[in-house]
Structures are given as C-alpha cells and as structure tokens.
Amino acid sequence: MPTRDAVHARPTVRGTRTPAARTARRITAVVAVIAVTAGLIAAGVHLLLNRLDLPQAQMARCDLVGSPYSVSTEQAANAATITAAAVRRKLPTRAAVIALATALQESKLVNLEYGDRDSVGLFQQRPSQGWGTANQILDPRYAAGKFYDHLLKVPDWQRRPLTDAAQAVQRSGHPDAYAQWEDQATVLARAFAGSVHAGVSCAFPEPTVVAQPAKVVQLLALDLPATRLGTTTRYADLRPTAPAWASVSWLVAHADRLGVDAVSYAGQRWSRAQGWRNDTTVAPDRIRVEAAQPSSR
C-alpha cells in the first residue's frame, strides 16, 4: 500500500522546463527570426541595387610621374600656384620646396577657411600677426607671395635645413614637423617648376562647366607669363615666356577646375582620359590648350 507521502507527491511530467529555461528558449527563437528577416532585407537591397543603373564613382587625382606620390586635383592646383610664385620671382627651386613642405604640414595643400585661433589658408597665416586680411590670405597667389617675402629675409635660408628655414617664417609650435614633407615637396617643386618634363598627370570626371580657352590663358598669365598666339571656342595656342614645362604642368594641375580636356607641347599630349601620349601635331614652340565639351548630364 502506498505511503502517505507517495500518494500526495506531485507527479513528474516529461519535458517540463523551469521558467528560466522557457525564457531562454523564447529569446533564441526571437533572435533566429531577426536573423532571417535581416538576411531577407539584405538580399532584397542587394537585388535592388543590382537592378538600378547607378553611376560609377570616379576619382579625381594627380600622379607625380616617376614618384610614389599622388595628390588631389585641388592639392595639385595649389602646389602649382605656390611653385609658380617662386618661378615668377626667379627664385631657386629650393624656395618652392620649403614653401610646399610648409603648406603640406600646415594645411595638406588645402586652402582652409579655418585654423588655430585666426589662422587661415594654405600656410595658416594669421591676420592678427600682420599677414593680411583673411580674404587676402585665402588667395593662394597672395599667400605664397607673403611666404616668400618672409623667407627671403631669413639669413642664409638656402643653406639652412628645411625645417629651420620654414620655422623661421612660421614660428610654429611644432618646429620639427616640416622635415617629414621634404621628399614630397621636392618632387612637387621639380614637376611644377618645369624641371621634369610631363611631370604631373591628372585624371578626373567629365566636367559640366568649362572656361573659354582665352580665359584659361588669362588665368595662367596671372601666375606665369605667356603670350597668347590665337584662340577659338575650343582651342588656345600660346608661347610661354616662363619655363614651358612649368606652364604645361600648371595647366594640367588646374584642368579640373577650369574644364581643360587636353594640353599639348613638344610632341606630347596630356588628356584627362588617357594621360600623356606622344603627339606631333602641335608646333614644338607652342602650347595648345583644348577645352572640354560641357556634359549634357
């Protein structure tokens, strides 16, 4: 006969779980549903993107030929203007190297509208320190000229270590920082001073707005002297009075901003689509600038 305890004992049912176990099971099920849903959404988005006719991303950059360095078209244009200011003054290439290394450290060759305290521009010059107004300093041509004005007052600047010469002008809180840019600045200076033939090659998307060829020559002449020989709505021919390859490199570096499609000189032709190629169709004593055609998009 069963004991009293046995009669009143609660029977054991197979499969029964504790409340904690049941909660864990529910959480696992919810997580599985979320994972499946996320997978379906991702698959749907991927399928949708494949069906859309999306434009391909295009890079705008300038390669410094024969070196490991590349810069943006904005950086190249600013480097060209800084170097042209030295060429126009007939300064040695060393001056451009010092200026470019300084701008690489201070702004990465981007014309900044902000900085430490009231510093602005490529060299982070300060209106409160007598460098000019903020608007003047934000003009790369003006800023470069002011840098060279100060550099030429530094005793023995040509023979001093780059970081010493730059620091004598800038009086930075990081006086040793300029030296790290010397190699890249040297490559930039040689390309934009015209020491290296076809030293820069830029590639960029098809422009939507272009300048008239005559306007392009006019803008070049602000940095480097040139004689306009003739223009049409598509071409401009000019004879440089500065080093020819300096003018060519300036045009290539500014091509993105101005909507220039090709530049030819001395049996070579650069285009934004193909880079440098041989071309004997242009007279060897002149530069031909070819404007791009505005995109209809």
Secondary structure, DSSP 8 states (H G I E B T S, - for coil): ---HHHHHS----TT---HHHHHHHHHHHHHHHHHHHHHHHHHHHHHHHHHS--------EEEETTSS-EEEHHHHHHHHHHHHHHHHTT--HHHHHHHHHHHHHHHTT---S--STT-BTTTTB-GGGTS--HHHHTSHHHHHHHHHHHHTTSTTTTTS-HHHHHHHHH--S-TTGGGGGHHHHHHHHHHHHTSSTT-EEEE----S----HHHHHHHHHHHS-EEEEEE-SSEEEEEESS-HHHHHHHHHHHHHHHTEEEEEETTEEEETTTEEEE--SS-TT-EEEEE------
